[in-house]
Amino acid sequence: MKGYGIYYHKLNELNQLKRENPGLALKKVTSEFEALIWHEILKGFNRSLIKSGFFPETLERKFFEDFLFQEIAREVSGRSGGLGDYLYKYLSKTLKENKQNTDIK
């Protein structure tokens, strides 16, 4: 199971990666952002369903559904052509432009 969310120790690892390889760090952040968006979309879809009452709404079921949505979001978010890929391409151009501007000064 892949880790979900950016925790404090992961944030320190990301800062270290940013210093070593800014492009890879940006790719991880955009992929994580896309996973968070997909997770919220899936939770919204689930809330919009009409519940039959056949399966009770227990705390365990809610935990299971949340973990399931997290895993689905992680799997969907890494694909090319998605929101994360688009954000990476756009932000990497901005990153290169900013680096060039700071190098000139």
C-alpha positions, 0 to 999 in steps of 0.5 A: 500500500502506498503512503497517502498524504504528505506527513511531516517526515515526508515533507522533510524528505520532499524538501531534501529532494527539492534541493537535489532534484527539483523536477522530481520533487515537483512531479511528486507534489503534483501527483499527490495533489491530483490524488487528493482531488480524486479522493474528494471526487470519489467521496462526493460520488459516494455521498450522492448515492441513494443508500438502500439500508441493506448494509448498515452505515458502521464506522468500520465501513466508513473507514474501509470506504475511505481507504478504498477511495484513497487507493483508487485515487493513488492509482488513478493519479499517476497516469499521463494526461491527467491533472497532475501531468498537466500541472507538472508541465505547466509548473516545470515551465514556470520553474525553469523561467524563474530559475533563468530569471534568478540566474540573470540577476 
